[in-house]
Amino acid sequence: GVASSTLMIVGRAEAQDLAEALAEQGIGSHAWWGEGCHRQPPFRTCPHAALPTTDSLAAHSLGLPFHLEMREREVERVAAALGRAQRRIAA
């Protein structure tokens, strides 16, 4: 079987800003939740209540490289790039 998991670290930075700063360092990322299901074309017209938690998670969640075959040096590279990106955004 296949097991899937995610690790969520909630930060203050906007995901798009982090994605751009990571891309400049050669690190790919993915807007994990997009903008939220309620904003996807098939569901835009569906009635829904205010979704502030969904909106916040969508704006601040970013998928980073993460797989079983990553080597320690690759994990360290991603972590270092993320740290640099966060410092650059905070400045």
Summary of the structure (lengths in Angstrom):
residues: 91
radius of gyration: 15.2
end to end distance: 44.8
largest distance: 46.9
contacts: 189
relative contact order: 0.22
helix: 44%
strand: 2%
